[in-house]
Amino acid sequence: MKKFISLGLLVMLVVSAFALVFTPFATVEAQGNARLRVAHLSPDAPSVDVYANDNKVLSNVPFKAVSDYLTVPAAKYTLKVFAAGADAKTATPVINADATVEAGKDYTVAATGKLAAIKPTILVDDNSAPAAGKARIRVFHASPDAPAVDIAVKGGAVVVPNLAFPSASGYLSLDAGTYDLEVRAAGTTTVAFPINGLKLEAGKTYTAIAAGLLTASPVSFTVLPTVDATAAPAATSPALPSTGLGGAAQEGLNLTWLALALVVVAGGSAIALRRVRR
């Protein structure tokens, strides 16, 4: 696999390329805007180039990278993914899929699965503000060789049962705080991985993405929550770059390197969890 490109370069590619390409190729019937981000979560795939309506929008994107959300016209897009540097006129894309984005909605388009069976997984994201004092979080299981899992309170009850690849759970509203959890093989008490000291901050929405291979190298099992949105950015936050689409990139959605991540969510229903007293 090619060496990861720098964080700064990938941010520049995401902002400039999406800004230049998406607007001209949206259907004229589209009304309003949506937001879209792309994630490379195929563990044995090389770095990739991403095309929208046959125009390159991302170059040399490495595994475990996810772009910022960018504002795009609501429309139907044909998304193609090629090995980085491939000639899009002659090469066969590893992914060729249509995605219709609706006005007022946020989407994550992820390349999932091993290269031999790679496919797009499209999630509709809910980045609405949590209630006062709360955080919101969900799980996206994108680890192709990991079995279905349960997420449980450490030594306690299961709160996310039988989450399988490539499923995403609904959102759960939790009190801000620090939690000790564990990942178990579904239907058992066998702990596959502990999640200690998971800190959830008030006003933030999280997606936890399972990416990588559980049993094969070079990707080891790791847990990392990813911040999708922040309800109330600090007044001292730095200015965000212009997207070229009539706005700026949203606060709290900076480019994030992702690793295997499984956190507590259970279909959006309220579940009492035991917080850790620190």
Salt bridges, closest charged atoms under 4 A:
ASP49 OD2 - LYS56 NZ 3.65
ASP54 OD1 - LYS80 NZ 3.05
ASP98 OD2 - LYS76 NZ 3.76
GLU102 OE1 - LYS105 NZ 3.02
ASP106 OD2 - ARG35 NH2 2.75
ASP125 OD2 - ARG37 NE 3.94
ASP125 OD1 - ARG138 NH2 2.51
ASP126 OD2 - ARG136 NH2 3.02
ASP175 OD1 - LYS134 NZ 2.56
ASP180 OD1 - ARG278 NH2 3.04
GLU182 OE2 - ARG184 NH2 2.70
GLU201 OE1 - LYS204 NZ 3.06
ASP228 OD1 - ARG37 NH2 3.16
